[in-house]
Amino acid sequence: MFDIGFWELLVIGVVALLVLGPERLPGAIRSTSRALSSVRSMASQFKQEVEQQLKLEELHNNLKKAESQNLENLAPDLKKSVDELKEAAASVQKPYKKDQTS
């Protein structure tokens, strides 16, 4: 990613040691690694959310195509999307049906 070699890392380490000193250097390394891990975590979550939104958009578009064909003679991918949506709707309604019968 950064294309940093061994000698560049060694120079960075020596400069950090001179600037921060030996007592503050381990804390700085820990805080930097925590910050990098939190950035990676946020990037991963963002990527998952974008993928989920794209899938929902694709399902929505497939449903519109299926509705325009009156849910008859559907292509396999459209039928799969409609079936997924029906399953999701059924799973959402199950808790409400239990509450109404209780």
C-alpha positions, 0 to 999 in steps of 0.5 A: 500500500505505502511501498515502504522498505526496511530502511525507511521503517528503520529511519521512521523508528529512529526519528520516533524514538528521538522525538518521543523518547523511549518512555512514550514510544510504546504508548504512541505505537499502541494508540496508533495501532488502535486508531488504525484498527478502528479505521479498518473496522469502520471501513469494513462496516461501511462496505457491508452497509453499501453491499446490503443497500445494493442488494436491496436495490437489486431486489427492488428493481427485480420486484418492479420487473416482476410486477410489470409482468404480473408475476407470471412467466418470470425469469429464474432470477426474478422468481428467486428475488420474489421468493426471497421477498415473500420469505422476508415478509412472512418472517416479519409477520410471524412475531405479530401473529403470535402477539395477536393470538396471545 
